[in-house]
């Protein structure tokens, strides 16, 4: 069964994803505070913040294999169950080592959960609605990560830093309950049946895609990841306090969230490059401009541009993955693809931090600007020029109007 409307997908796909990401968003800002409460040094606390993305990287490929074996719905329930335990361990831990284990496993469950929803959407959503489905999933993730810290902050006066992990535990329980109670999703059984292929066979069959378009995936991930570190590092360099930094970051995040659905509509109507290339060019230019800012107004303006550039690229990596994914071994293919994206996402902040360690934060940001140009070149070289998503006859033959249903 092919899905042409996103409405039936909200209860079983988007709502549990939103709940789960609220939990992750609540945990992220509390990692350093909780680690410090347990006696960790600043250096160790900083390392612990990297355990969430490290957990995602470690779990990307296994997540594909798990989803292929037990199905997307069961994978979501399994990930939620493990996340409940991991969040409880992190919240109740009385040692840094136990806390670190909880944080690492929580990051791993995030990768498994996201992979399951992406795999399902790839299998059932009509190609002419695919970008909107993926950009909406990306938007839901952004909204959850945006809401989560506010929920954690609201209960912090009573629960302390551990409260962020109690929120993550409650959100995981809620996500699991929604998945269990939601009616069967359209085409779910057929989507699960297409995955009986070994991981090695998928890697070998698609090695040319990973060796070409995979380069663009790493570059896009690096530029996006660098944004998360560059803004707070630069505001710290300018001497702004935490509230000013949070305000700038929040404004940037707000415009980022607002762009996810328009991004999907543009990709479906005109093709992937109409979003992918402008997103990278805008973010690259903003990264190059950030070292030139010296006032609150100028930093905020560049932060808005960064948020806009990232927002219009919402869902692009998931959409490109869905376009390239084979019918057989889809979950395994997406797991390897996510490994490329998450590796880039983790490497971006390291490039910026490397520049700072060498004595020039601006040099790190300039390097990211260069990476964005390289990503544009890779996209231009390896994303197909012709797209069924921009072909009027294909659209008419599919019985879907340009306006279409959502």
N, C-alpha and C positions, 0 to 999 in steps of 0.2 A: 504493500500500500504506500502511495506517495502522498505526502502531506503538502497542501498548498496554502494553508492558513496557519498562523502561529497561535491562534486563540486556544485550540485544544491542548497546546503544549504547556500552557502556563501552570496548571496544577502539578503536573508530574515532572516538569523539566526546570522551569524558571523559578518557581517558588522555593523548592528545596535547595536549589543552587544559591538563591539569595540568602536563605537562612544559614546555610553552611558558611558562606563567605562573611556574613556578619560575625560569626564566631571567630574566624581567622582574623578579621579586621580588629576585633576586640583584643585578641591575644598579642598581635604584633607590637603595639607601643608599650606593652607591659613586660616584654621580655627583659629589657635592660633593667627596669625598676625591680622586678622580681629577683633577677640575678644579683643585683646589688644588695637586696634585703638578705640574701642567702650568704653574703660575704664575698661575692666575686669581685675581682678588680675591674677597673674600667676596660682594660684590654680583654679580659675574659668575657665580660658582659658584651663587648662589641662583637666578639667571636660568636657568642650564643645567638645574636640577632641573625647571623648568617645561617643558622641551622635550619630555619624554615625553608629558605630557597634550596639549601643543600639537600634537605629531605625530599623536595620536589624532584630534583635532578636524579637522586638515587631511585626514586619510585617510578619515573616516567616509563621506562621500558617494561618493568614488571607489571605496571598498571595495564598496559596494552595486553599482555598475556593473560592477566586475571580477567579482564573484561571479555576477552575472546572465549575463555573457558566457561565462565559462569553467567555471562550475560550482563548487560548494562545495569538493569534494575537491581539485581543481586549485588553487583559491585558497589553501587551507591549505598546500599544498606550495610554492607560489610565495612566500607570506608567510614560511614557514620558511627558504627559500633566501635571501631578501633579509635576513632577521634574522641569519642566519649571517654574512653579509658585514658588516652594520652593526655587530654586536657585535665582530667582529674589528677593524674600523676603530677603534671606540671604545677597545678594549683596547690596540691597538698605536699609537694616535695620538701624535705628538710635538708637536702644537700644539693650542691651544684650539679653533681654527676646525674642524679636522678631527675633533676629539673631539665638538664640538657637532653636526656633520653626522651622525656615527654615532648619537648619542643621539636626534636628531630622527627619523631613519629607523627606528630601533628602535621608537619610539613609534608610528610609522605602521603598522608590521607588526603590532603588537598589535591595532590597530583592525581591520585586514583579517582577522586570524585569528579574532577574536571574532565578527565579523559572519558569517563563513562558517559557524561552528557554530550560531549562533543562527538563521540562515536555514534550515539543514537541519532543525533540530528543529521550527521553526515549520511546515515543510511536511509532516512525516511523523508527528509525535506526535499521538495522539488527543486531542481537546479536553479530555476528562476526565482526562488524564494530563499535560496541557501544563504546568501550574504546577510540578508535581514535576520535570519534565524541565528547565525553565528555572531553578528554584531550585537544582537539583543542579549545573547548569552554573555558576551564580553561586557556589555553594559551592566548586566545584573551583577557580575563579579565586581565591577567598579563601585556600584551602589552599595553592595554589601561591605566592601572594604572601607567605604566612606562612612557608613553608619556605625560600624563596629566600634571604632575608638570612642565615639560619643556615648555609646551604651556602657562601655568600660569605665569611662570617666564619671558617668552618672552614679555607678555603684561603688566607685573607688573609696569615697568617704567611709563606707561601712565595711567593704570587703578588702580594701587595700589593693596592692598590685595583683594579688591572686584572683581578684574579681574578674579580670579579663579572661582568665582561663575557665572560671565558672560560667561566664557568658558563652565561651566556646563550647563547653560541655552541654549547656542548655540548648544552644543553637543546633548542635549535632543531633540531640534527641529530637528536636522539632523537625529537622530535615528528614531523619529516618521515619518519623511518624507520618509525615506528608507522603513520602514515597510508598510506604506500606498501604496507606489508606486511599491514595489516588487511584482512579480507575486505570485499567491497562491502557498504555499509550498506543496510538495508531501505528501499526506496522512493527510493533516491538518484537514479536516473535521472528518475523522475517529478517529484521535487522540483526538479531543475535545469531541467526543461522549462517550468516555469511562469513564467519570468522574462524573456521576450522583450518587454519594454516599455521605452520611453524614460524616462529619469529625469525629464524635464520633464513628461511625461504623468502619471507617478505623483504628482509634486508638485501638479499642477493638479487632479487628480481627488480627492486627499485633503487639500486645503488646509483644509477645515473641521475635520478631525481635528487637524491641526498647530496650528491657531489656537485650539483649545479644550484638548483633552487635552495638547497640547504644552506649555501653560503649566504644568500639573501636573508634567510630566516635568522641565522646567527647575528647578522648585522642589525636587522630590525630589533631583535631582542636586546642587543647591546645598547642601542640608542635609547630605547624605552627604559631599560634598567638604569642607565646613567642619569636620567632625569630625576629619579627618586633620590639619588645621592647628591647631585650637583646643586639643587636648590638649597637644601639645608646647609651644605658646606659653604656655599657662597654667602648666605645670610649670616652664618657664624663668622666668616671672614670679615664681613662688614660691621660686626659687633651688635647685630640685632638680638633681642632676647627671644625666649621660647615662644611667647605669645605672638610676636610679630612673625616669626617663622611659620607658626601654625596657621596664622591668618593667610599668609601668602600661599602656603601649600593648599589650604582649603579652597581658596578662590580658584587656583589652578585646577584642582580636582573637580570643582563644580562644573566648569566649562567642559572639562574632559567628559564627565558623565552625560552632559546634555547632547553630545554629538553622536552617540552610538547609533541611533536609529536612522538619522539622515545618512550616515556613512554607509549603512547597509543598503539603503535605497539606491544610492549612487552606484554602488558596486553591482547591484542586480540590474540596473538600467543600462549602464555604460561599460562595465567591465572592471576588473580588479585594479588595473594600473591607474585609473582615474582617482583612486583613493590612496593607493600604496605610495606612489611617487610623490604627490603633494605632501603627504604626511611626513615622509622622510626629509624632504627639502625644508619644510617649515620647522621641524624639530632641529635639524642640523643648523639652520640659520639662527634659531633661537639660542642654541648652545654656543655658537660663535659670538652672539651678542651679549650673553650673560656676563662675561668678564668685563664688559665695557660699562656695566651699570654701577652706579654709585649712590643712588637714592632709593628710598622705599618705593616711590612711584615708578621708577624705571625698572627695578627688580620685579615689581608686581606686573608691569606691562609685559616683560619677557616671560614671566611665569604664565600669564594668560595665553601667550602665543604657544608656549610649550604644551599647555593643557589642550588648546585647540588642535594642535598638530597631532598629539597623541589620541585625542578623541575621534578625529576623522579617520584614524586608522583602526578604530575599534573593530575587532573581529577579523582583521585582514589575515593574520597568520592562520586562524582556524578555517577561514574560507579557502585560502590557498591549499591548505591541507586537505580539506574536503574535496576540492576540485581534483587533486592529484591522487587521492586515496583509491586503491584498487577495491573492487567489490569483495574479493576474497582476502581475508587478512587485514580488514580495515582497522580494527582496534590496534593490532600490532604496528601497522604503518603509522598510525597517529601517535602511538607511544614513542616511537623513535623520533618522529617529527617534533614532538614536545620536548624531547631531550635537547635537540638543537636549539629550540627557542629559549628554554630555561637556562641552557649554558650561556647563551648570549646575554640573557637578562642578568645573570650573575656576574658576567665578565664586564659589563658596562660600568657599574660602580667601581670595579677594581681599576679600570683605566683612569677614571677621574681621581680616585684615591692615590693611584700611582703617580700622577702628576703632582699632587699635593705633597707626597712623600719626597719627591725630587726637588721640591721647593717652588713649584709653579702650578697652582690649582688651575690657572687659565690654560696651561699647556694641556692638561687632561681634558678640558672642555673642548679645546681646539681639535684634539685627537678624535673625540666623539663626532665633531663636525665632519671630519674626514671620513670616518666610518659611515656616516649617513650618506655621503656622496658615493662611496663604494657600494652601499646597499641599493641606491638608485640605479647604478650601473648594472648590478646583478639582476635586479628586477627587470630592467629593460631588456637584458639579454635572454632571460630564461622564462619569464611569464609569457604565455602565448599571446600573440597580437590579436588573433581572431577569437571572439568569445561568443558562445551561444547566448550569453546573458545580454548581449547587445544586438541580437539579431531579430528583427521584427517578424520575419516569417516563422522562425522557431517559436517565438513567443505566441504568435497567433495559432500555430499548429498545436501548441500545448493547451490552448483554451484559456490562457491567462492574459488579461488586459494589462496595459502599462500601469494603470492605477492599481488593479488587482485587489485582493483581500489581504488582511493582516491578521 
